[in-house]
């Protein structure tokens, strides 16, 4: 495997932001270790420097504002985790969304005798 294949190279600032959002949502519930804090700070610094500069150069004001909101969410995550509390939410479209903000629908399939593509209502 070539060394250039090892690292992800984003196409533009939005692509980079999506990648960081995906990475953040993967580790947000993990137990806090020094390694994770360092990794997190690295991502935040990437947002503040390289990606912010790229978004400014691209001239998309809404993207610059999204970067600032991402940095705020990520700093908030660190404060919450350092205080020992759980982080109840995730990042969606570069903004914080609480776990209880989305409606949950109960879905229970009741299968009676027969093929699986005919669902019975159970009355």
Secondary structure, DSSP 8 states (H G I E B T S, - for coil): --HHHHS---SSHHHHHHHHHHHHHHHTTS---HHHHHHHHHHHHHIIIIIHHHHHHHT-HHHHHHHHHHHHHHHHHHHHHHTT----EEEETTEEEEGGGS----------SS-TTS-----
